[in-house]
Amino acid sequence: FSASHGLAVRAVAVEVEDAELAFTTSVNHGAIPASSPFNLENGVKLAEVRLYGDVVLRYVSYNDPNH
């Protein structure tokens, strides 16, 4: 990414209650998937849809609401 764009934003992240639901809702309303929902070891769930150009909108949710 940086070789093509230099110093730039790669992802815009937003914390949501349920990353999978946010992803599915976005795709159902026309968003282009970038990364299907997946879980990290620490109880974090991530999913991404294309925002513009090479930039993605990243949905982040936590199993522990007090993270």
PDB file of N, CA, C and O in Angstrom, chain B, residues numbered from 101:
ATOM      1  N   PHE B 101       0.826  -1.192   0.000  1.00  0.00           N
ATOM      2  CA  PHE B 101       0.000   0.000   0.000  1.00  0.00           C
ATOM      3  C   PHE B 101       0.868   1.253   0.000  1.00  0.00           C
ATOM      4  O   PHE B 101       0.662   2.150  -0.817  1.00  0.00           O
ATOM      5  N   SER B 102       1.840   1.320   0.915  1.00  0.00           N
ATOM      6  CA  SER B 102       2.661   2.527   1.013  1.00  0.00           C
ATOM      7  C   SER B 102       3.540   2.727  -0.217  1.00  0.00           C
ATOM      8  O   SER B 102       3.865   3.864  -0.560  1.00  0.00           O
ATOM      9  N   ALA B 103       3.931   1.638  -0.889  1.00  0.00           N
ATOM     10  CA  ALA B 103       4.727   1.783  -2.108  1.00  0.00           C
ATOM     11  C   ALA B 103       3.919   2.464  -3.211  1.00  0.00           C
ATOM     12  O   ALA B 103       4.469   3.220  -4.012  1.00  0.00           O
ATOM     13  N   SER B 104       2.628   2.198  -3.250  1.00  0.00           N
ATOM     14  CA  SER B 104       1.760   2.791  -4.275  1.00  0.00           C
ATOM     15  C   SER B 104       1.276   4.186  -3.914  1.00  0.00           C
ATOM     16  O   SER B 104       1.107   5.038  -4.786  1.00  0.00           O
ATOM     17  N   HIS B 105       1.053   4.417  -2.614  1.00  0.00           N
ATOM     18  CA  HIS B 105       0.386   5.645  -2.190  1.00  0.00           C
ATOM     19  C   HIS B 105       1.225   6.564  -1.318  1.00  0.00           C
ATOM     20  O   HIS B 105       0.839   7.710  -1.088  1.00  0.00           O
ATOM     21  N   GLY B 106       2.358   6.091  -0.828  1.00  0.00           N
ATOM     22  CA  GLY B 106       3.121   6.898   0.108  1.00  0.00           C
ATOM     23  C   GLY B 106       2.402   6.942   1.442  1.00  0.00           C
ATOM     24  O   GLY B 106       1.673   6.014   1.795  1.00  0.00           O
ATOM     25  N   LEU B 107       2.606   8.012   2.176  1.00  0.00           N
ATOM     26  CA  LEU B 107       1.961   8.171   3.476  1.00  0.00           C
ATOM     27  C   LEU B 107       0.483   8.493   3.249  1.00  0.00           C
ATOM     28  O   LEU B 107       0.147   9.557   2.731  1.00  0.00           O
ATOM     29  N   ALA B 108      -0.393   7.567   3.639  1.00  0.00           N
ATOM     30  CA  ALA B 108      -1.819   7.734   3.375  1.00  0.00           C
ATOM     31  C   ALA B 108      -2.628   6.878   4.345  1.00  0.00           C
ATOM     32  O   ALA B 108      -2.074   6.042   5.058  1.00  0.00           O
ATOM     33  N   VAL B 109      -3.921   7.092   4.364  1.00  0.00           N
ATOM     34  CA  VAL B 109      -4.829   6.305   5.196  1.00  0.00           C
ATOM     35  C   VAL B 109      -5.166   5.015   4.461  1.00  0.00           C
ATOM     36  O   VAL B 109      -5.550   5.045   3.292  1.00  0.00           O
ATOM     37  N   ARG B 110      -5.022   3.884   5.142  1.00  0.00           N
ATOM     38  CA  ARG B 110      -5.334   2.569   4.569  1.00  0.00           C
ATOM     39  C   ARG B 110      -6.717   2.102   5.002  1.00  0.00           C
ATOM     40  O   ARG B 110      -7.438   1.463   4.236  1.00  0.00           O
ATOM     41  N   ALA B 111      -7.081   2.434   6.259  1.00  0.00           N
ATOM     42  CA  ALA B 111      -8.357   1.968   6.802  1.00  0.00           C
ATOM     43  C   ALA B 111      -8.923   3.015   7.748  1.00  0.00           C
ATOM     44  O   ALA B 111      -8.191   3.702   8.460  1.00  0.00           O
ATOM     45  N   VAL B 112     -10.242   3.116   7.735  1.00  0.00           N
ATOM     46  CA  VAL B 112     -10.973   3.931   8.696  1.00  0.00           C
ATOM     47  C   VAL B 112     -11.746   2.939   9.548  1.00  0.00           C
ATOM     48  O   VAL B 112     -12.596   2.209   9.039  1.00  0.00           O
ATOM     49  N   ALA B 113     -11.454   2.908  10.847  1.00  0.00           N
ATOM     50  CA  ALA B 113     -12.082   1.925  11.731  1.00  0.00           C
ATOM     51  C   ALA B 113     -13.165   2.573  12.579  1.00  0.00           C
ATOM     52  O   ALA B 113     -13.023   3.702  13.050  1.00  0.00           O
ATOM     53  N   VAL B 114     -14.248   1.830  12.760  1.00  0.00           N
ATOM     54  CA  VAL B 114     -15.319   2.260  13.650  1.00  0.00           C
ATOM     55  C   VAL B 114     -15.669   1.095  14.567  1.00  0.00           C
ATOM     56  O   VAL B 114     -15.746  -0.054  14.131  1.00  0.00           O
ATOM     57  N   GLU B 115     -15.876   1.405  15.830  1.00  0.00           N
ATOM     58  CA  GLU B 115     -16.302   0.379  16.782  1.00  0.00           C
ATOM     59  C   GLU B 115     -17.816   0.234  16.685  1.00  0.00           C
ATOM     60  O   GLU B 115     -18.553   1.218  16.756  1.00  0.00           O
ATOM     61  N   VAL B 116     -18.262  -0.996  16.523  1.00  0.00           N
ATOM     62  CA  VAL B 116     -19.687  -1.295  16.417  1.00  0.00           C
ATOM     63  C   VAL B 116     -20.031  -2.404  17.404  1.00  0.00           C
ATOM     64  O   VAL B 116     -19.144  -3.091  17.910  1.00  0.00           O
ATOM     65  N   GLU B 117     -21.296  -2.570  17.669  1.00  0.00           N
ATOM     66  CA  GLU B 117     -21.726  -3.620  18.590  1.00  0.00           C
ATOM     67  C   GLU B 117     -21.455  -5.012  18.021  1.00  0.00           C
ATOM     68  O   GLU B 117     -21.071  -5.922  18.756  1.00  0.00           O
ATOM     69  N   ASP B 118     -21.656  -5.176  16.712  1.00  0.00           N
ATOM     70  CA  ASP B 118     -21.482  -6.481  16.068  1.00  0.00           C
ATOM     71  C   ASP B 118     -20.887  -6.273  14.678  1.00  0.00           C
ATOM     72  O   ASP B 118     -21.586  -5.849  13.758  1.00  0.00           O
ATOM     73  N   ALA B 119     -19.598  -6.571  14.524  1.00  0.00           N
ATOM     74  CA  ALA B 119     -18.908  -6.347  13.247  1.00  0.00           C
ATOM     75  C   ALA B 119     -19.516  -7.172  12.121  1.00  0.00           C
ATOM     76  O   ALA B 119     -19.615  -6.704  10.987  1.00  0.00           O
ATOM     77  N   GLU B 120     -19.921  -8.391  12.430  1.00  0.00           N
ATOM     78  CA  GLU B 120     -20.502  -9.248  11.390  1.00  0.00           C
ATOM     79  C   GLU B 120     -21.833  -8.684  10.897  1.00  0.00           C
ATOM     80  O   GLU B 120     -22.093  -8.671   9.694  1.00  0.00           O
ATOM     81  N   LEU B 121     -22.668  -8.222  11.810  1.00  0.00           N
ATOM     82  CA  LEU B 121     -23.949  -7.627  11.426  1.00  0.00           C
ATOM     83  C   LEU B 121     -23.731  -6.343  10.627  1.00  0.00           C
ATOM     84  O   LEU B 121     -24.412  -6.114   9.628  1.00  0.00           O
ATOM     85  N   ALA B 122     -22.796  -5.511  11.055  1.00  0.00           N
ATOM     86  CA  ALA B 122     -22.503  -4.272  10.326  1.00  0.00           C
ATOM     87  C   ALA B 122     -22.022  -4.582   8.910  1.00  0.00           C
ATOM     88  O   ALA B 122     -22.434  -3.927   7.953  1.00  0.00           O
ATOM     89  N   PHE B 123     -21.154  -5.578   8.783  1.00  0.00           N
ATOM     90  CA  PHE B 123     -20.642  -6.004   7.480  1.00  0.00           C
ATOM     91  C   PHE B 123     -21.786  -6.503   6.596  1.00  0.00           C
ATOM     92  O   PHE B 123     -21.928  -6.061   5.456  1.00  0.00           O
ATOM     93  N   THR B 124     -22.591  -7.410   7.113  1.00  0.00           N
ATOM     94  CA  THR B 124     -23.694  -7.995   6.345  1.00  0.00           C
ATOM     95  C   THR B 124     -24.691  -6.927   5.915  1.00  0.00           C
ATOM     96  O   THR B 124     -25.145  -6.925   4.771  1.00  0.00           O
ATOM     97  N   THR B 125     -25.030  -6.027   6.817  1.00  0.00           N
ATOM     98  CA  THR B 125     -25.964  -4.948   6.495  1.00  0.00           C
ATOM     99  C   THR B 125     -25.396  -4.056   5.398  1.00  0.00           C
ATOM    100  O   THR B 125     -26.108  -3.678   4.467  1.00  0.00           O
ATOM    101  N   SER B 126     -24.119  -3.723   5.508  1.00  0.00           N
ATOM    102  CA  SER B 126     -23.479  -2.880   4.490  1.00  0.00           C
ATOM    103  C   SER B 126     -23.487  -3.553   3.124  1.00  0.00           C
ATOM    104  O   SER B 126     -23.831  -2.929   2.120  1.00  0.00           O
ATOM    105  N   VAL B 127     -23.107  -4.824   3.090  1.00  0.00           N
ATOM    106  CA  VAL B 127     -23.067  -5.564   1.823  1.00  0.00           C
ATOM    107  C   VAL B 127     -24.471  -5.694   1.234  1.00  0.00           C
ATOM    108  O   VAL B 127     -24.649  -5.574   0.022  1.00  0.00           O
ATOM    109  N   ASN B 128     -25.462  -5.938   2.081  1.00  0.00           N
ATOM    110  CA  ASN B 128     -26.848  -6.035   1.605  1.00  0.00           C
ATOM    111  C   ASN B 128     -27.355  -4.720   1.022  1.00  0.00           C
ATOM    112  O   ASN B 128     -28.300  -4.703   0.233  1.00  0.00           O
ATOM    113  N   HIS B 129     -26.714  -3.611   1.419  1.00  0.00           N
ATOM    114  CA  HIS B 129     -27.106  -2.298   0.903  1.00  0.00           C
ATOM    115  C   HIS B 129     -26.143  -1.795  -0.170  1.00  0.00           C
ATOM    116  O   HIS B 129     -26.140  -0.608  -0.496  1.00  0.00           O
ATOM    117  N   GLY B 130     -25.329  -2.693  -0.716  1.00  0.00           N
ATOM    118  CA  GLY B 130     -24.513  -2.334  -1.870  1.00  0.00           C
ATOM    119  C   GLY B 130     -23.022  -2.173  -1.644  1.00  0.00           C
ATOM    120  O   GLY B 130     -22.284  -1.944  -2.602  1.00  0.00           O
ATOM    121  N   ALA B 131     -22.556  -2.284  -0.416  1.00  0.00           N
ATOM    122  CA  ALA B 131     -21.114  -2.161  -0.167  1.00  0.00           C
ATOM    123  C   ALA B 131     -20.371  -3.341  -0.785  1.00  0.00           C
ATOM    124  O   ALA B 131     -20.916  -4.438  -0.908  1.00  0.00           O
ATOM    125  N   ILE B 132     -19.143  -3.103  -1.163  1.00  0.00           N
ATOM    126  CA  ILE B 132     -18.301  -4.156  -1.736  1.00  0.00           C
ATOM    127  C   ILE B 132     -17.435  -4.739  -0.622  1.00  0.00           C
ATOM    128  O   ILE B 132     -16.689  -4.004   0.026  1.00  0.00           O
ATOM    129  N   PRO B 133     -17.524  -6.047  -0.392  1.00  0.00           N
ATOM    130  CA  PRO B 133     -16.736  -6.667   0.677  1.00  0.00           C
ATOM    131  C   PRO B 133     -15.236  -6.547   0.400  1.00  0.00           C
ATOM    132  O   PRO B 133     -14.796  -6.682  -0.742  1.00  0.00           O
ATOM    133  N   ALA B 134     -14.468  -6.294   1.442  1.00  0.00           N
ATOM    134  CA  ALA B 134     -13.008  -6.281   1.342  1.00  0.00           C
ATOM    135  C   ALA B 134     -12.421  -7.421   2.158  1.00  0.00           C
ATOM    136  O   ALA B 134     -11.450  -8.051   1.739  1.00  0.00           O
ATOM    137  N   SER B 135     -13.006  -7.692   3.325  1.00  0.00           N
ATOM    138  CA  SER B 135     -12.541  -8.776   4.197  1.00  0.00           C
ATOM    139  C   SER B 135     -13.737  -9.292   4.983  1.00  0.00           C
ATOM    140  O   SER B 135     -14.344  -8.555   5.760  1.00  0.00           O
ATOM    141  N   SER B 136     -14.068 -10.547   4.781  1.00  0.00           N
ATOM    142  CA  SER B 136     -15.187 -11.148   5.514  1.00  0.00           C
ATOM    143  C   SER B 136     -14.906 -11.133   7.009  1.00  0.00           C
ATOM    144  O   SER B 136     -13.746 -11.090   7.419  1.00  0.00           O
ATOM    145  N   PRO B 137     -15.956 -11.168   7.830  1.00  0.00           N
ATOM    146  CA  PRO B 137     -15.761 -11.140   9.280  1.00  0.00           C
ATOM    147  C   PRO B 137     -14.851 -12.276   9.758  1.00  0.00           C
ATOM    148  O   PRO B 137     -14.964 -13.417   9.310  1.00  0.00           O
ATOM    149  N   PHE B 138     -13.956 -11.935  10.671  1.00  0.00           N
ATOM    150  CA  PHE B 138     -13.089 -12.943  11.279  1.00  0.00           C
ATOM    151  C   PHE B 138     -12.780 -12.540  12.712  1.00  0.00           C
ATOM    152  O   PHE B 138     -12.830 -11.363  13.069  1.00  0.00           O
ATOM    153  N   ASN B 139     -12.458 -13.542  13.527  1.00  0.00           N
ATOM    154  CA  ASN B 139     -12.170 -13.328  14.945  1.00  0.00           C
ATOM    155  C   ASN B 139     -10.675 -13.357  15.195  1.00  0.00           C
ATOM    156  O   ASN B 139      -9.955 -14.169  14.615  1.00  0.00           O
ATOM    157  N   LEU B 140     -10.216 -12.476  16.055  1.00  0.00           N
ATOM    158  CA  LEU B 140      -8.852 -12.513  16.554  1.00  0.00           C
ATOM    159  C   LEU B 140      -8.849 -13.290  17.864  1.00  0.00           C
ATOM    160  O   LEU B 140      -9.911 -13.509  18.448  1.00  0.00           O
ATOM    161  N   GLU B 141      -7.690 -13.707  18.333  1.00  0.00           N
ATOM    162  CA  GLU B 141      -7.581 -14.509  19.559  1.00  0.00           C
ATOM    163  C   GLU B 141      -8.151 -13.817  20.792  1.00  0.00           C
ATOM    164  O   GLU B 141      -8.675 -14.478  21.689  1.00  0.00           O
ATOM    165  N   ASN B 142      -8.053 -12.513  20.842  1.00  0.00           N
ATOM    166  CA  ASN B 142      -8.415 -11.766  22.044  1.00  0.00           C
ATOM    167  C   ASN B 142      -9.885 -11.355  22.112  1.00  0.00           C
ATOM    168  O   ASN B 142     -10.238 -10.458  22.877  1.00  0.00           O
ATOM    169  N   GLY B 143     -10.740 -11.998  21.324  1.00  0.00           N
ATOM    170  CA  GLY B 143     -12.164 -11.696  21.381  1.00  0.00           C
ATOM    171  C   GLY B 143     -12.585 -10.507  20.547  1.00  0.00           C
ATOM    172  O   GLY B 143     -13.694  -9.995  20.708  1.00  0.00           O
ATOM    173  N   VAL B 144     -11.720 -10.063  19.663  1.00  0.00           N
ATOM    174  CA  VAL B 144     -12.041  -8.956  18.766  1.00  0.00           C
ATOM    175  C   VAL B 144     -12.506  -9.536  17.435  1.00  0.00           C
ATOM    176  O   VAL B 144     -11.915 -10.487  16.923  1.00  0.00           O
ATOM    177  N   LYS B 145     -13.563  -8.959  16.879  1.00  0.00           N
ATOM    178  CA  LYS B 145     -14.049  -9.371  15.556  1.00  0.00           C
ATOM    179  C   LYS B 145     -13.843  -8.198  14.607  1.00  0.00           C
ATOM    180  O   LYS B 145     -14.143  -7.054  14.947  1.00  0.00           O
ATOM    181  N   LEU B 146     -13.327  -8.493  13.408  1.00  0.00           N
ATOM    182  CA  LEU B 146     -13.085  -7.477  12.390  1.00  0.00           C
ATOM    183  C   LEU B 146     -13.780  -7.866  11.097  1.00  0.00           C
ATOM    184  O   LEU B 146     -13.956  -9.049  10.805  1.00  0.00           O
ATOM    185  N   ALA B 147     -14.171  -6.871  10.331  1.00  0.00           N
ATOM    186  CA  ALA B 147     -14.711  -7.059   8.985  1.00  0.00           C
ATOM    187  C   ALA B 147     -14.482  -5.759   8.232  1.00  0.00           C
ATOM    188  O   ALA B 147     -14.439  -4.688   8.837  1.00  0.00           O
ATOM    189  N   GLU B 148     -14.333  -5.848   6.906  1.00  0.00           N
ATOM    190  CA  GLU B 148     -14.054  -4.646   6.123  1.00  0.00           C
ATOM    191  C   GLU B 148     -14.866  -4.612   4.834  1.00  0.00           C
ATOM    192  O   GLU B 148     -15.108  -5.637   4.197  1.00  0.00           O
ATOM    193  N   VAL B 149     -15.280  -3.399   4.471  1.00  0.00           N
ATOM    194  CA  VAL B 149     -15.893  -3.140   3.169  1.00  0.00           C
ATOM    195  C   VAL B 149     -15.088  -2.027   2.500  1.00  0.00           C
ATOM    196  O   VAL B 149     -14.432  -1.230   3.171  1.00  0.00           O
ATOM    197  N   ARG B 150     -15.147  -1.987   1.184  1.00  0.00           N
ATOM    198  CA  ARG B 150     -14.417  -0.947   0.449  1.00  0.00           C
ATOM    199  C   ARG B 150     -15.085   0.405   0.698  1.00  0.00           C
ATOM    200  O   ARG B 150     -16.311   0.520   0.704  1.00  0.00           O
ATOM    201  N   LEU B 151     -14.248   1.426   0.905  1.00  0.00           N
ATOM    202  CA  LEU B 151     -14.762   2.769   1.148  1.00  0.00           C
ATOM    203  C   LEU B 151     -14.589   3.613  -0.109  1.00  0.00           C
ATOM    204  O   LEU B 151     -15.578   4.053  -0.696  1.00  0.00           O
ATOM    205  N   TYR B 152     -13.356   3.844  -0.527  1.00  0.00           N
ATOM    206  CA  TYR B 152     -13.047   4.534  -1.784  1.00  0.00           C
ATOM    207  C   TYR B 152     -11.606   4.213  -2.148  1.00  0.00           C
ATOM    208  O   TYR B 152     -10.766   4.046  -1.264  1.00  0.00           O
ATOM    209  N   GLY B 153     -11.315   4.128  -3.417  1.00  0.00           N
ATOM    210  CA  GLY B 153      -9.962   3.784  -3.849  1.00  0.00           C
ATOM    211  C   GLY B 153      -9.491   2.506  -3.173  1.00  0.00           C
ATOM    212  O   GLY B 153     -10.173   1.483  -3.220  1.00  0.00           O
ATOM    213  N   ASP B 154      -8.326   2.569  -2.548  1.00  0.00           N
ATOM    214  CA  ASP B 154      -7.777   1.424  -1.823  1.00  0.00           C
ATOM    215  C   ASP B 154      -8.068   1.487  -0.326  1.00  0.00           C
ATOM    216  O   ASP B 154      -7.521   0.697   0.443  1.00  0.00           O
ATOM    217  N   VAL B 155      -8.914   2.410   0.091  1.00  0.00           N
ATOM    218  CA  VAL B 155      -9.233   2.594   1.512  1.00  0.00           C
ATOM    219  C   VAL B 155     -10.442   1.731   1.873  1.00  0.00           C
ATOM    220  O   VAL B 155     -11.394   1.618   1.101  1.00  0.00           O
ATOM    221  N   VAL B 156     -10.387   1.124   3.062  1.00  0.00           N
ATOM    222  CA  VAL B 156     -11.492   0.290   3.531  1.00  0.00           C
ATOM    223  C   VAL B 156     -12.100   0.878   4.797  1.00  0.00           C
ATOM    224  O   VAL B 156     -11.446   1.607   5.543  1.00  0.00           O
ATOM    225  N   LEU B 157     -13.359   0.545   5.019  1.00  0.00           N
ATOM    226  CA  LEU B 157     -14.046   0.848   6.270  1.00  0.00           C
ATOM    227  C   LEU B 157     -13.984  -0.423   7.094  1.00  0.00           C
ATOM    228  O   LEU B 157     -14.499  -1.461   6.678  1.00  0.00           O
ATOM    229  N   ARG B 158     -13.353  -0.349   8.265  1.00  0.00           N
ATOM    230  CA  ARG B 158     -13.135  -1.526   9.114  1.00  0.00           C
ATOM    231  C   ARG B 158     -14.092  -1.482  10.302  1.00  0.00           C
ATOM    232  O   ARG B 158     -14.078  -0.536  11.089  1.00  0.00           O
ATOM    233  N   TYR B 159     -14.917  -2.511  10.420  1.00  0.00           N
ATOM    234  CA  TYR B 159     -15.809  -2.656  11.566  1.00  0.00           C
ATOM    235  C   TYR B 159     -15.081  -3.463  12.639  1.00  0.00           C
ATOM    236  O   TYR B 159     -14.495  -4.507  12.353  1.00  0.00           O
ATOM    237  N   VAL B 160     -15.126  -2.974  13.864  1.00  0.00           N
ATOM    238  CA  VAL B 160     -14.456  -3.628  14.990  1.00  0.00           C
ATOM    239  C   VAL B 160     -15.472  -3.816  16.108  1.00  0.00           C
ATOM    240  O   VAL B 160     -16.148  -2.867  16.504  1.00  0.00           O
ATOM    241  N   SER B 161     -15.579  -5.041  16.617  1.00  0.00           N
ATOM    242  CA  SER B 161     -16.430  -5.284  17.789  1.00  0.00           C
ATOM    243  C   SER B 161     -15.670  -6.153  18.779  1.00  0.00           C
ATOM    244  O   SER B 161     -14.746  -6.879  18.411  1.00  0.00           O
ATOM    245  N   TYR B 162     -16.074  -6.066  20.037  1.00  0.00           N
ATOM    246  CA  TYR B 162     -15.407  -6.765  21.135  1.00  0.00           C
ATOM    247  C   TYR B 162     -16.389  -7.684  21.840  1.00  0.00           C
ATOM    248  O   TYR B 162     -17.551  -7.328  22.033  1.00  0.00           O
ATOM    249  N   ASN B 163     -15.919  -8.879  22.228  1.00  0.00           N
ATOM    250  CA  ASN B 163     -16.757  -9.771  23.041  1.00  0.00           C
ATOM    251  C   ASN B 163     -16.993  -9.174  24.415  1.00  0.00           C
ATOM    252  O   ASN B 163     -18.074  -9.321  24.985  1.00  0.00           O
ATOM    253  N   ASP B 164     -15.977  -8.497  24.949  1.00  0.00           N
ATOM    254  CA  ASP B 164     -16.062  -7.877  26.268  1.00  0.00           C
ATOM    255  C   ASP B 164     -16.421  -6.405  26.092  1.00  0.00           C
ATOM    256  O   ASP B 164     -15.599  -5.636  25.594  1.00  0.00           O
ATOM    257  N   PRO B 165     -17.612  -5.997  26.483  1.00  0.00           N
ATOM    258  CA  PRO B 165     -18.012  -4.604  26.284  1.00  0.00           C
ATOM    259  C   PRO B 165     -17.145  -3.609  27.054  1.00  0.00           C
ATOM    260  O   PRO B 165     -17.150  -2.418  26.743  1.00  0.00           O
ATOM    261  N   ASN B 166     -16.403  -4.083  28.053  1.00  0.00           N
ATOM    262  CA  ASN B 166     -15.542  -3.196  28.843  1.00  0.00           C
ATOM    263  C   ASN B 166     -14.104  -3.184  28.357  1.00  0.00           C
ATOM    264  O   ASN B 166     -13.250  -2.551  28.979  1.00  0.00           O
ATOM    265  N   HIS B 167     -13.821  -3.866  27.267  1.00  0.00           N
ATOM    266  CA  HIS B 167     -12.477  -4.020  26.718  1.00  0.00           C
ATOM    267  C   HIS B 167     -11.569  -2.948  27.225  1.00  0.00           C
ATOM    268  O   HIS B 167     -10.392  -2.916  26.868  1.00  0.00           O
TER     269      HIS B 167
END
